[in-house]
Amino acid sequence: MTKPLLSRSEYGPPEHFDDKIRAYQSEARNIPTPLENLLFELAGHSCSICRAPWLEVHHIEELGEGGRTEYANLIVLCP
């Protein structure tokens, strides 16, 4: 397993991070809109690596490799 690009332990969820979203975990690729919006907000509406304005939410550990759709395994990147 590779080291995550962004350590979520350094960035706790913001205060307005709803408990329902915090607890959301799924095996599905679908990311709920509130969680997606929060990730975009935390990333400053730009790619977490190159700061490009074209955004997609990606799984850090791929679903096929056992990753889950949850806050700790998602990152905002450009395509």
CNS distance restraints for C-alpha pairs under 8 A (distance, minus, plus):
assign (resid   4 and name CA) (resid  60 and name CA) 6.61 0.50 0.50
assign (resid   5 and name CA) (resid  60 and name CA) 7.75 0.50 0.50
assign (resid   6 and name CA) (resid  75 and name CA) 7.76 0.50 0.50
assign (resid   7 and name CA) (resid  11 and name CA) 7.28 0.50 0.50
assign (resid   8 and name CA) (resid  12 and name CA) 6.58 0.50 0.50
assign (resid   8 and name CA) (resid  72 and name CA) 5.92 0.50 0.50
assign (resid  13 and name CA) (resid  17 and name CA) 5.91 0.50 0.50
assign (resid  13 and name CA) (resid  22 and name CA) 7.83 0.50 0.50
assign (resid  17 and name CA) (resid  21 and name CA) 6.87 0.50 0.50
assign (resid  17 and name CA) (resid  22 and name CA) 6.62 0.50 0.50
assign (resid  17 and name CA) (resid  38 and name CA) 7.69 0.50 0.50
assign (resid  18 and name CA) (resid  22 and name CA) 6.17 0.50 0.50
assign (resid  19 and name CA) (resid  23 and name CA) 6.09 0.50 0.50
assign (resid  20 and name CA) (resid  24 and name CA) 6.24 0.50 0.50
assign (resid  21 and name CA) (resid  34 and name CA) 7.33 0.50 0.50
assign (resid  21 and name CA) (resid  35 and name CA) 6.15 0.50 0.50
assign (resid  22 and name CA) (resid  70 and name CA) 7.83 0.50 0.50
assign (resid  22 and name CA) (resid  71 and name CA) 6.74 0.50 0.50
assign (resid  23 and name CA) (resid  70 and name CA) 7.82 0.50 0.50
assign (resid  24 and name CA) (resid  69 and name CA) 7.81 0.50 0.50
assign (resid  24 and name CA) (resid  70 and name CA) 5.91 0.50 0.50
assign (resid  24 and name CA) (resid  71 and name CA) 7.73 0.50 0.50
assign (resid  25 and name CA) (resid  68 and name CA) 6.48 0.50 0.50
assign (resid  25 and name CA) (resid  69 and name CA) 5.54 0.50 0.50
assign (resid  25 and name CA) (resid  70 and name CA) 4.84 0.50 0.50
assign (resid  26 and name CA) (resid  68 and name CA) 5.84 0.50 0.50
assign (resid  26 and name CA) (resid  69 and name CA) 5.07 0.50 0.50
assign (resid  26 and name CA) (resid  70 and name CA) 6.85 0.50 0.50
assign (resid  27 and name CA) (resid  63 and name CA) 7.03 0.50 0.50
assign (resid  27 and name CA) (resid  67 and name CA) 7.84 0.50 0.50
assign (resid  27 and name CA) (resid  68 and name CA) 5.42 0.50 0.50
assign (resid  27 and name CA) (resid  69 and name CA) 6.17 0.50 0.50
assign (resid  28 and name CA) (resid  63 and name CA) 7.92 0.50 0.50
assign (resid  28 and name CA) (resid  68 and name CA) 7.66 0.50 0.50
assign (resid  28 and name CA) (resid  69 and name CA) 6.62 0.50 0.50
assign (resid  29 and name CA) (resid  63 and name CA) 7.50 0.50 0.50
assign (resid  29 and name CA) (resid  69 and name CA) 6.46 0.50 0.50
assign (resid  30 and name CA) (resid  69 and name CA) 7.61 0.50 0.50
assign (resid  31 and name CA) (resid  35 and name CA) 6.73 0.50 0.50
assign (resid  31 and name CA) (resid  36 and name CA) 6.31 0.50 0.50
assign (resid  31 and name CA) (resid  69 and name CA) 6.80 0.50 0.50
assign (resid  32 and name CA) (resid  36 and name CA) 6.23 0.50 0.50
assign (resid  33 and name CA) (resid  37 and name CA) 5.96 0.50 0.50
assign (resid  34 and name CA) (resid  38 and name CA) 6.15 0.50 0.50
assign (resid  35 and name CA) (resid  39 and name CA) 6.23 0.50 0.50
assign (resid  35 and name CA) (resid  71 and name CA) 7.46 0.50 0.50
assign (resid  36 and name CA) (resid  40 and name CA) 6.26 0.50 0.50
assign (resid  36 and name CA) (resid  57 and name CA) 7.01 0.50 0.50
assign (resid  37 and name CA) (resid  41 and name CA) 6.14 0.50 0.50
assign (resid  38 and name CA) (resid  42 and name CA) 6.14 0.50 0.50
assign (resid  39 and name CA) (resid  43 and name CA) 6.13 0.50 0.50
assign (resid  39 and name CA) (resid  57 and name CA) 7.81 0.50 0.50
assign (resid  39 and name CA) (resid  74 and name CA) 7.98 0.50 0.50
assign (resid  39 and name CA) (resid  75 and name CA) 7.17 0.50 0.50
assign (resid  39 and name CA) (resid  76 and name CA) 6.63 0.50 0.50
assign (resid  40 and name CA) (resid  44 and name CA) 6.27 0.50 0.50
assign (resid  40 and name CA) (resid  45 and name CA) 4.93 0.50 0.50
assign (resid  40 and name CA) (resid  46 and name CA) 7.29 0.50 0.50
assign (resid  40 and name CA) (resid  55 and name CA) 7.87 0.50 0.50
assign (resid  40 and name CA) (resid  76 and name CA) 6.56 0.50 0.50
assign (resid  41 and name CA) (resid  45 and name CA) 5.75 0.50 0.50
assign (resid  43 and name CA) (resid  47 and name CA) 6.89 0.50 0.50
assign (resid  43 and name CA) (resid  48 and name CA) 5.96 0.50 0.50
assign (resid  43 and name CA) (resid  76 and name CA) 6.60 0.50 0.50
assign (resid  45 and name CA) (resid  53 and name CA) 6.57 0.50 0.50
assign (resid  45 and name CA) (resid  55 and name CA) 7.37 0.50 0.50
assign (resid  46 and name CA) (resid  50 and name CA) 7.99 0.50 0.50
assign (resid  46 and name CA) (resid  51 and name CA) 4.79 0.50 0.50
assign (resid  46 and name CA) (resid  52 and name CA) 5.34 0.50 0.50
assign (resid  46 and name CA) (resid  53 and name CA) 4.58 0.50 0.50
assign (resid  46 and name CA) (resid  54 and name CA) 6.77 0.50 0.50
assign (resid  46 and name CA) (resid  55 and name CA) 6.39 0.50 0.50
assign (resid  46 and name CA) (resid  76 and name CA) 7.44 0.50 0.50
assign (resid  46 and name CA) (resid  77 and name CA) 7.44 0.50 0.50
assign (resid  46 and name CA) (resid  78 and name CA) 7.72 0.50 0.50
assign (resid  47 and name CA) (resid  51 and name CA) 4.33 0.50 0.50
assign (resid  47 and name CA) (resid  52 and name CA) 5.10 0.50 0.50
assign (resid  47 and name CA) (resid  53 and name CA) 6.40 0.50 0.50
assign (resid  47 and name CA) (resid  54 and name CA) 7.10 0.50 0.50
assign (resid  47 and name CA) (resid  55 and name CA) 6.24 0.50 0.50
assign (resid  47 and name CA) (resid  76 and name CA) 5.66 0.50 0.50
assign (resid  47 and name CA) (resid  77 and name CA) 4.33 0.50 0.50
assign (resid  47 and name CA) (resid  78 and name CA) 5.25 0.50 0.50
assign (resid  48 and name CA) (resid  75 and name CA) 7.27 0.50 0.50
assign (resid  48 and name CA) (resid  76 and name CA) 5.75 0.50 0.50
assign (resid  48 and name CA) (resid  77 and name CA) 5.67 0.50 0.50
assign (resid  49 and name CA) (resid  77 and name CA) 6.90 0.50 0.50
assign (resid  50 and name CA) (resid  78 and name CA) 7.98 0.50 0.50
assign (resid  52 and name CA) (resid  78 and name CA) 6.32 0.50 0.50
assign (resid  53 and name CA) (resid  78 and name CA) 7.33 0.50 0.50
assign (resid  54 and name CA) (resid  77 and name CA) 7.85 0.50 0.50
assign (resid  54 and name CA) (resid  78 and name CA) 5.23 0.50 0.50
assign (resid  54 and name CA) (resid  79 and name CA) 7.09 0.50 0.50
assign (resid  55 and name CA) (resid  76 and name CA) 6.38 0.50 0.50
assign (resid  55 and name CA) (resid  77 and name CA) 5.70 0.50 0.50
assign (resid  55 and name CA) (resid  78 and name CA) 4.82 0.50 0.50
assign (resid  55 and name CA) (resid  79 and name CA) 6.86 0.50 0.50
assign (resid  56 and name CA) (resid  76 and name CA) 5.71 0.50 0.50
assign (resid  56 and name CA) (resid  77 and name CA) 5.49 0.50 0.50
assign (resid  56 and name CA) (resid  78 and name CA) 5.81 0.50 0.50
assign (resid  56 and name CA) (resid  79 and name CA) 6.34 0.50 0.50
assign (resid  57 and name CA) (resid  74 and name CA) 6.50 0.50 0.50
assign (resid  57 and name CA) (resid  75 and name CA) 5.62 0.50 0.50
assign (resid  57 and name CA) (resid  76 and name CA) 4.55 0.50 0.50
assign (resid  57 and name CA) (resid  77 and name CA) 6.20 0.50 0.50
assign (resid  58 and name CA) (resid  74 and name CA) 5.63 0.50 0.50
assign (resid  58 and name CA) (resid  75 and name CA) 5.38 0.50 0.50
assign (resid  58 and name CA) (resid  76 and name CA) 6.18 0.50 0.50
assign (resid  58 and name CA) (resid  77 and name CA) 6.67 0.50 0.50
assign (resid  59 and name CA) (resid  63 and name CA) 7.24 0.50 0.50
assign (resid  59 and name CA) (resid  67 and name CA) 7.20 0.50 0.50
assign (resid  59 and name CA) (resid  68 and name CA) 7.69 0.50 0.50
assign (resid  59 and name CA) (resid  69 and name CA) 7.07 0.50 0.50
assign (resid  59 and name CA) (resid  73 and name CA) 5.64 0.50 0.50
assign (resid  59 and name CA) (resid  74 and name CA) 4.64 0.50 0.50
assign (resid  59 and name CA) (resid  75 and name CA) 6.33 0.50 0.50
assign (resid  60 and name CA) (resid  67 and name CA) 7.52 0.50 0.50
assign (resid  60 and name CA) (resid  73 and name CA) 5.24 0.50 0.50
assign (resid  60 and name CA) (resid  74 and name CA) 5.66 0.50 0.50
assign (resid  60 and name CA) (resid  75 and name CA) 6.47 0.50 0.50
assign (resid  61 and name CA) (resid  65 and name CA) 6.63 0.50 0.50
assign (resid  61 and name CA) (resid  66 and name CA) 7.13 0.50 0.50
assign (resid  61 and name CA) (resid  67 and name CA) 4.66 0.50 0.50
assign (resid  61 and name CA) (resid  68 and name CA) 7.58 0.50 0.50
assign (resid  61 and name CA) (resid  73 and name CA) 6.43 0.50 0.50
assign (resid  62 and name CA) (resid  66 and name CA) 6.66 0.50 0.50
assign (resid  62 and name CA) (resid  67 and name CA) 5.08 0.50 0.50
assign (resid  62 and name CA) (resid  68 and name CA) 7.71 0.50 0.50
assign (resid  63 and name CA) (resid  67 and name CA) 4.44 0.50 0.50
assign (resid  63 and name CA) (resid  68 and name CA) 5.92 0.50 0.50
assign (resid  63 and name CA) (resid  69 and name CA) 7.72 0.50 0.50
assign (resid  67 and name CA) (resid  73 and name CA) 6.93 0.50 0.50
assign (resid  68 and name CA) (resid  73 and name CA) 6.52 0.50 0.50
assign (resid  69 and name CA) (resid  73 and name CA) 6.48 0.50 0.50
assign (resid  69 and name CA) (resid  74 and name CA) 6.96 0.50 0.50
assign (resid  70 and name CA) (resid  74 and name CA) 6.47 0.50 0.50
